């Protein structure tokens, strides 16, 4: 299911953008490579990560946050449902 490609990364970014969270890529000393400010609904990922690193960070974040799916497009809804199902079986 997970493809370590730029188009898949773009799909994840679009899905997060359609939710109530804001995604930013910035430099920082994050021990895990990312930071989630839940009160402000901001996700910050290390901008120096490779595509694979960014995807892994976003997947890890998606396991721990609940996105508002009311504004999702049909494609984003389908992707989110597939990811949630994958997380539950893993």
Secondary structure by P-SEA (a helix, b strand, c coil): cccccaaaaaaaaaaaaaccbbbbbbbcccccccccccccbbbbccccccaaaaaaaaaaaaaccccccccccaaaaaaaaaaaaaaaac
